[in-house]
């Protein structure tokens, strides 16, 4: 699997299959099914070959140093 994380918060925003083609551009990210307009090559990172938690959902987990951490909102 692949995940796109927001660089500042480390939140995992999206998950994709390894075979999905993701294009990180200066002003957007292009995925097979949609365009992400609020993330781009300068504020996010594509990390490949990850195994997300079974209950993964966008913004539910951070991903840093190969570790998934539940996002606990105070």
N, C-alpha and C positions, 0 to 999 in steps of 0.2 A: 504494500500500500504506500501511498504518498500523502503527506499532509502539507498544507500551507499554514505557516504560523505568522502571526503579527510580531515583528521584531521587538517592539517595545514591551508589550504585555506577555509575549511568549504563548499566547492563547492559540490553540489549534483551531483554525477557522473552517477548514474544509478537508475532506478525505477523498482520495481518488484511487482507482485501481492502478497497479504498476504499469499496465499497458496504456493508460490514458496519456495523451499528449497534452502537456501544460506549457504554455508560453508566457514567460514573465517579461512584460514590457515596461517602459518608463512610466506609463500612465494607466496601465490596466494589466489584468491577467486573463489570458484566453484559455478556456477549458473546452472539452468536447461538446458540452451542452449549454454553456452560458459564459458571459463575460463578467468578471469581477471588477467593478469600477472603483471601489474604495481601497483596494490593495494593489500594490505594484512592485516592481523589482527593487525599489529603494526602501519600502517600509515592511516588506515581508520576505519570507524565505520558503522555498520548496525543499522539503526533506523527503528523500526517497527511502524505500525499503524499511518501513516502520510497521509495527504491529499494534494498532490502536486497541484500547480497552474495548471489551464487548459492548459496553453501554456508552460508547463514544457518542457525543453530540457536539455540534459547533459551539465553541466557547466553554464547554464543560471541563476541558482539560488544558493544562499548559504542557508544552513539550520543550524540554531543555536538557542538554547533555545526555541524550538518549533515554530520558526518563519522563514518563507521563505522571502528572500530578493533578489531582482533583482541584478544580478552581473553587475555592471557598470564598463566597462573597460575604463580607461582614454585615 
